Structures are given as C-alpha cells and as structure tokens.
Amino acid sequence: MHRFANPARFLKIANAVLPWAAGLSAVCFVAGLYLGLVASPPDYQQGDTVRIMYIHVPAAWMSMFTYSTMAVAAAAALVWKHPLAEVYAKAAAPLGAGFTALCLLTGSLWGAPMWGTWWVWDARLTSVLVLFFLYLGYMALVDAFDDPARGNKAGNILLLVGAVNVPIIKFSVEWWNTLHQPASVFRLGGPTIAASMLWPLLLMAVAFQSYFFAVVILRIRAGLAARRVQTLRLGQAG
Amino acid sequence: MTRKRRRMMILALALLGLGTATALTLSAFRDNIVFFYSPSDLAAKPPGGRTVRIGGLVETGSLKRDAGGLTVTFQVTDTAKSLPVTYTGILPDLFREGQGVVAEGKLGPDGVFAATELLAKHDEKYMPPDVADALKRAGHPGKPGDVPASGAPVAAGEEHQTSTLRTNP
C-alpha cells in the first residue's frame, strides 16, 4: 500500500488509468442518460419525476464516497505523513462539494412536486447539508494559513472529525423518522427497485465514479506540480 | 516506527471518543431529531397545545373530501393506533390512500388533528406501472394495491385523487 504513496510511482499508474476512466465515464454517461431519461419506464407512483433519481442518487453516493476517501487520506497524512494523501484530499474536495450540491439541488427539485416542499429539516436532509458545509469548511481552512503544512494539518483534523457525519447520513433514515425515504438499493433483503430502473441507475453510478477518477487524477497532477514549483522556489530563495 | 504507532493510537482513541460522544448526544436528543411522531407516540405523550408533526399511512377508505371545498379528512395510522386529521389546502402529488403522509398542526380537544401543512412521504419502492399492475392482479399484499385500476402513470395529484376516491367510495 505504501509503495503507491510515492508520487512518481503513483503518477505512472494514474497516467495509464486516466484515458480509460475518461472514456468509460463518457460511454456510461451517454448510455445511462439515454436509458434513464428516455428509455426507462416511468414510476407507478411518481410518473416521469422518477427520472431525477438517475442524477440525484449517484450524486449522493459520490458525495459520501468522496468524503470517506478524503477522511482515510487525512488519517494517512496525519499518521504516515504521506504528501500524496494531502494532495489527494485537496484535489477531491471541490468534486465532493459539487456532488453534494448537485444532490441537494436535484433532491429539492424532486421534493417540491412529490413531497410538497422544497426543503425540510429532517435528519437526512440536514446531515447532507452539514456534509456540504464540511467540504466548504475544509477548502477554506487548508488555504487559511501562511504555512501550507499547518493548513493541511488543520484540514486533516477537520476531515476526521467530520467523518462521524458519514454513518449518520447513511443510517439517518433508519434511526429516526424522516421525510426522506429509506434506502432502495444498498439495503438488507435486496433492492426494492425494479430491474428496468436499477440498470440505468447503476450505469449512471459508474459514470459518476469514473468521472471522479478521471478528474481527480488531473487535479492530483496539478497539485503535485504546484508542490514541486513551491519547493523549487524555496530552494532558489534559500 | 514507534512515533507512527503512537500517532495511530492517539488518532484511534480520539476517533473512538468522538464517536461515543456523538452517539450519546444523538440518542439523548432522539425526541428532537425525529421529524414526526407516530399516532402511538402522540397517544403516549400528548402534545397539549404545541404544534407538532405526525406521520403514518393514510388509512385506506378513510379519505373524505368536503363537497365543493378544499378540505379533506382522513385517518393517519401506524397500524397500531390511528388519528383523524383534517386539512384545507392543495394536496401534494403523492398524497393518496395507503401511502405515507406527514402533517404539521395541532391536536384539538376533540381528538381531531388540525393540519396546517401536509407533506406526502414516498416509500423506497420504485417500479414501472405494468409491474405494479401485475403485482396487483396477482393479489400481492404490498403497496401496489393502491394503484388505480387503469394503471396509467399519473402525474397530476388532482387526477389521482379522483381515481382513488372512485376506487374507494
């Protein structure tokens, strides 16, 4: 595992993965959007409004996936001082914030006609909003120090503290009465969603996931280059 | 090596402490975190004159609409207890008998819950209309029994209201 924390070795693998991730994402987005928005059946209760789910649910999954990986990276950075872990967390943060914003927006658009409200303060919606603020807080915090090392350390601690929110999001719909419905796919007893709707959803999930990998690799490359520039500058000045 | 181990121990202990503290806090504030109470909760802990939210299923066959008005009355049930609710206003698309509902309002002295806001609650089942129809024909005891006989996807709440009322006079 620690072998891949070496930036040079990581970049070699990442550069090989990048075109595949980008290509897979493009193919899955086209297929998933067509199947989800055009070819899949409407829902027996919601009608065509169900199609919002094909964006909302993958975005929600990715918002939690991204945060979880950032929290693991933060732990690795604090314990083993891997520079790559900090670069990863910084690279992933805006993506995670974007997924969370997309999840909140599409959820609101679905809630207005279906529930009869744009927003309620139930446990699921509130905990996802907290996740959004954690992303924004992390991004503000890491850049708030003159010394980048201190900023990264503070950011890593914030990420780990915020990690308690991830299980709260996942289980909020089971622990408390919420307006938000319980899980339909990752639940005991199997999915409660018809196969003709599950396949487009899974395609969209793969599309979101591979999009994330492609863009995060690009951002890590930029982050590593920025670090190298900074080290060279310090060397010149000294 | 020992310094890494020590950092790891400190981190694990800190996270364990934080997790325990969060779990204790959340369980202590359970009553405030729930979005609504069930009719059984309400019977056990009467809210007095407070505005509260109640939630449950709209009992099948209990929905009555005032002649010419926007006022509806229905029973909200958690299968153990049920509570009569009255509401005046526009109903959300998903509001129908046998489906979940959340109502905000006050419990009157007559035992009728006067709702000022009504939200429909969706369940975790997603299926195309023909599957729901097939399930209904097979006599499946689940939710699809509440699908209108036509089986057509219904977008407008109004349209569905009438069909629900027709199937359950």
Interface residues (C-beta under 8 A of the other chain):
Chain A: P41 P42 D43 Y44 Q45 Q46 G47 D48 T49 V50 M53 A75 L78 V79 W80 P113 M114 W115 G116 T117 V120 W121 D122 A123 L160 V161 A163 V164 I168 W175 W176 N177 T178 L179 Q181 P182 A183 S184 R187 T192 I193 A194 S196 M197
Chain B: K4 R7 M8 L11 A14 L15 L18 G19 T22 L26 R30 I33 V34 F35 F36 Y37 S38 G55 I90 L91 P92 D93 L94 F95 Q99 V102 E117 L118 L119 A120 K121 H122 D123 E124 K125 Y126 M127 P128 P129 D130 V131 A132 D133 P144 V147 G151 P153 V154 A155
